[in-house]
Amino acid sequence: MRMTRFAALTSSLLLAAGAALFGAGQAAAAQADFGYVALGDSYSSGVGAGNYDSASGNCKRTTRAYPALWAASHAPQTFSFAACSGARTGDVLSGQLAPLNSGTDLVSITIGGNDAGFSDVMTTCVLQSEATCVARVNQAKAYVDSTLPGQLDQVYSAISGRAPAAHVVVLGYPRFYKLNGTCTTGLTEGERSAINGAADHLNAAIAKRAADHGFTFASVAGAFTGHEICSGSAWLHSVNWLNIGESYHPTAAGQSSGYLPVFTNAA
């Protein structure tokens, strides 16, 4: 019986370390070919964590993002970091799947938030009335119900088609706000509650599609509990007028202490 992808990687690293006692040639022979590909949007590229790789351009990939942190600590033989800020399902299909192949063992992905209108929802809620905010949230939830499942199916089917042996981990999104927290200005409690509900709604839809494709869904909501905006110990940026693109994204701590442990447990 074939061992799991992560177990195979761990075993290969131990074997390689032990084989070093007997010579480099044997160590090289013992090391298994383990390939990891990180796909998705800004929550996987690391927007909000800083220290962006200039070569990644507007994708804003960083070594502080959970995929790069995992790769640095587990040393897969190949690591392809394709996640890109602003990505929607169509962008994954058209521009991120090239690294996948029959030898890919592990895939991670966050996707769906931009398709559902994440940025426009938050802009509406910050700038307009509570009623308008809630209406826009409900519009996004309707999109998640009617259209997003089919878009996720296309992405998940394409991943399986290109990397049929891979263990695929689909990660969700955190709730943004601690209700009845320490925030004294900004959104109303009703707006915060509606936004949190929309995050749960989105995660439930993503989890269902992931399960139907035989993928592992990894929720980060629990990991971020106590570290939402308004918690006093936030792992998420609130609205940042000086760097608007980082608003509502995980900080470096959110990546290393929120996303990374969840992904590690699911990999």
C-alpha positions, 0 to 999 in steps of 0.5 A, spaced: 500 500 500 502 506 498 504 511 504 501 518 504 504 523 500 507 527 507 509 520 510 513 519 504 516 526 504 518 525 512 520 518 511 525 520 505 528 525 509 529 521 515 532 515 510 536 521 506 539 523 513 541 516 515 544 514 509 549 520 509 552 515 514 554 511 509 555 515 503 553 521 499 551 516 493 546 512 497 543 518 500 541 521 494 538 514 492 534 514 498 531 521 497 524 520 494 522 525 489 516 529 492 513 535 489 509 541 492 505 546 488 501 552 491 496 555 487 491 560 489 489 567 491 492 573 495 491 569 502 496 563 499 501 568 496 502 572 502 499 579 501 499 582 508 505 579 510 510 583 507 517 582 504 514 581 497 519 578 492 519 583 487 520 578 481 513 576 483 510 583 480 503 584 482 502 577 485 506 579 491 508 572 493 513 572 499 517 567 503 512 569 509 506 566 506 504 559 509 506 555 502 513 558 502 514 557 510 512 549 509 517 548 503 522 551 507 521 547 513 519 540 509 524 541 504 520 538 498 525 536 492 520 541 488 516 547 490 512 551 485 509 557 488 504 559 483 499 563 487 497 570 485 494 576 489 487 578 486 486 571 483 480 568 481 478 561 479 479 563 471 486 565 473 488 559 476 485 555 470 489 560 465 495 561 469 497 557 475 496 550 473 503 549 468 507 546 474 502 540 476 504 533 473 503 526 474 509 527 479 506 532 483 504 529 490 501 535 494 497 541 492 495 547 496 490 552 494 485 558 497 480 560 491 473 563 491 473 569 495 475 574 489 470 570 485 464 572 490 466 579 490 470 580 496 474 586 495 467 590 493 463 587 499 468 590 503 469 597 500 461 597 500 461 596 507 466 601 509 464 607 505 456 606 505 450 604 510 449 598 514 443 597 509 447 597 503 452 593 506 448 587 508 444 587 501 451 587 498 453 581 503 447 578 501 448 579 493 455 575 494 452 569 498 447 568 492 453 568 488 456 563 492 450 559 492 448 559 484 455 560 480 461 559 485 460 551 485 461 550 478 467 555 478 470 551 483 468 544 480 472 546 474 478 548 478 478 542 482 477 537 476 483 541 472 487 539 478 485 532 478 486 531 471 493 534 471 496 531 478 491 525 479 496 522 484 496 529 488 494 530 495 490 536 495 489 541 501 483 546 500 484 552 505 478 556 507 478 563 509 478 566 516 472 570 519 474 578 519 471 580 526 471 579 533 464 581 535 463 585 541 470 586 541 475 592 542 473 596 536 470 603 537 470 606 530 468 603 523 463 598 521 457 597 525 456 590 529 451 588 524 455 589 518 461 585 522 456 580 523 454 580 516 461 579 514 463 574 518 456 570 516 458 571 509 465 568 510 462 562 514 457 561 508 463 561 503 467 556 507 461 551 507 460 552 499 468 551 498 468 545 503 462 541 500 466 542 493 472 540 495 469 534 499 466 532 493 472 532 489 476 527 494 480 533 496 481 535 504 478 542 506 482 545 512 478 550 516 482 556 519 476 559 522 478 556 529 486 558 528 484 565 527 479 565 533 481 570 538 485 573 533 480 577 528 480 584 527 477 587 534 480 582 538 486 586 541 491 581 538 489 581 530 492 576 525 488 580 520 489 587 517 483 592 518 482 597 513 489 600 511 488 607 507 496 607 506 496 600 503 489 598 501 491 592 498 493 589 504 486 590 508 483 584 510 489 580 509 493 576 514 499 579 517 505 575 517 503 572 524 496 570 521 500 566 516 505 563 520 501 562 526 494 561 523 495 558 516 501 554 517 499 550 522 492 548 519 496 546 512 501 542 516 496 538 519 492 537 513 498 536 508 
